[in-house]
Amino acid sequence: MRIIGLDYGSRTVGIAISDETGSIAFPVETVVRDDEIALKQTVRRIRQLADENGVHTVVLGYPKNMDNSLGERAEKTLAFKKRLERDLYQVEVILWDERLSTVASERPLLEMGYDRHKRKKIVDNMAAAYILQGYLDAKKAGGNTDG
């Protein structure tokens, strides 16, 4: 069964999806929106990918602060989680600690010589893959997958 991973940002949502065995995460795309609160098209695209791929679980990156506290971005992520739960019928949405996911995703792109413009286009879906891979690895190891 495939699982979707999301990196939710103020103007973008990076999307990744697992292989059928739930072992490997692949970056898929980044959905860009003009307005932070205009989520209809974003949710529609996520629902379309979930339906096309038989997804029953979404792993949503949860942006905790380094001291494990929750800030404004985490509150917005919780609101987005509720929206997904409402609009993605029968799909479980799991929060997953995403600290340093963007930094970790950007490092290999820097090493490969991607300029800032190219990195900006793909770093969100790479971060989604990083988030999802962390979840998949924890699940495979029998670890805590409660975020």
N, C-alpha and C positions, 0 to 999 in steps of 0.2 A: 504494500500500500504506500502510495506517495504522500509526502508531507510538504507543505509550503512553508517557507521561511520569509519573514518580512522585516525590513529595516525601515521603520516609520519616521519620517522627518517632516519638518514644517512645510516643505514644498514638494517633496519627493517621497516615494515609497519604493525601496528596492525589493525585488521579488526573486526568490530562489525556489527550487523544487528538488526533492530527492529523487533518486532512482526508485524503481519498483520495490527493491529489497529494503529500502530505508537505510542505506549504508553511506551513500555519497550525495552531497548537496551540489547542485549546479546553479550558477547565476542565470536568471532568465531575462529580466528586463527591469527598467526603472520607469515608474509611472510619475509623470511630472504634472503638477497642477499650478494654476496661477494664484489661487487663493488658498490659504492654509485650511480654511473650514469647508471648502468645496470638495467633499469626499465622494459624491455620488458616482462619478466616473471611475474613481480609484477602486471603490468597493465593487462596482460592477465588473471591472477587469479581474479582480481577485476571485470573485465568484465564478466568472467564466473559466479561469484557469483551474479552479477547484473542481468544477463540474466536468471539464474535459479530461481531467486526470484522475478522477475518482478519489479526491482528497477528502479526508475526514478530520484532519488535524492541521491547524495553522500554528506555527511557532512565531510569536511576535516579540521582537527585541524590546527589552525593558531597560530604559536608560537610567540606571541607578548612578548616583554620584559615587566617587571613589571611596567615600566614607560610608557607603551603603545607605545613605539617606536618599529621599526622593525629592526631586525638584519639579519645576513647572513642566518640563518635557515629559517626565514620568506621569504626571497627572493627565496630560494630553494623550499619552499612550493608553492609559486606562480608559479614557473616554472612547478612543478609537477601538479598543478591545470590545467595549460594550456595543459599539456600532456593528462591528464584525459579527459578534454573537447574535445580534438581532437580524442581520441581513444575510448571513451565511447559514442557512438552516441546517441543523444537524451537523455542524462542523465545530469541533472543540477548538478553542483558542487558548493557547498556553503562553504565558509570559516567560521570557528567557533573558537572563542577565546579559546585556550586550556591551558592558564596559569594554572600552578599547577596541571594539569591533571595526570601527572605521579606520583607526590607526593601523591595526593589523592587516586590514584589507588594502590599505594604500601602500604599505611597505613594499610588497612585491612589484607593484606597478611602478614605483619609483626606481627600483632596482632594474626593471626592464626598460627604463628610459622614457616612460610615458610623460608627456608634458602635462601641465596643470589642466589644460582644456580637455585632453583625452581622459585623464584620471577622473575629472568631475563627471563625465558621461557614464562611467561604469562603476565608480566606487560604491554607490548605493546598493546595486545588485550584488556586488562582491561582498559587501558587508552582510547582506541578507544570507548569502551562502555561508559566510563565516559563522553567523548566528545559528543557522540551521545545522551546520556540521557539528558545532559544539553540542547541540541538543542530541543529534543522532549518535555521537560518540558516547555521551553520558548514558543514553538509553541502552546502547549495545554493551557497555561496561556494567550495566545493572545499577548505575548510580542514580542519584536524585534528579528527576526530570521535572521537578516542581518549580523551576526557575530560580 
